[in-house]
Amino acid sequence: MAARALVFDIWQDIVRYSVTYILLLFVVMSAFSVIYYSHVNRQTTSELEVLLSKKDELNIEWRNLLLEQSSLAEHSAIESKATKLLNMKRPNGNSEVIVTLK
């Protein structure tokens, strides 16, 4: 009989403070969600920093490639390569042009 009375008293306390227990559960769930989303936010911020540094490196490489392209496209660079690799010569004003076809 005493056990039944104790179980009944516990059940009455649970029912009486059910709103408090529900609010406590929501507070604990809210705390864990804040912890989780703070962790996710830190991870994404870290990934963003890595991606921004890669972007900066690629921008520097792109500028260097543009400089190299413009220097290789200069007339003097093309002329010197044609002279060295193809044994080409600048024509004189009075020289004849001889074309041989193979």
Protein Blocks (a to p, Z undefined) as FASTA:
>chain_A
ZZmmmmmmmmmmmmmmmmmmmmmmmmmmmmmmmmmmmmmmmmmmmmmmmmmmmmmmmmmm
mmmmmmmmmmmmpmklmmmmmmmmnopacddfkbccddddZZ
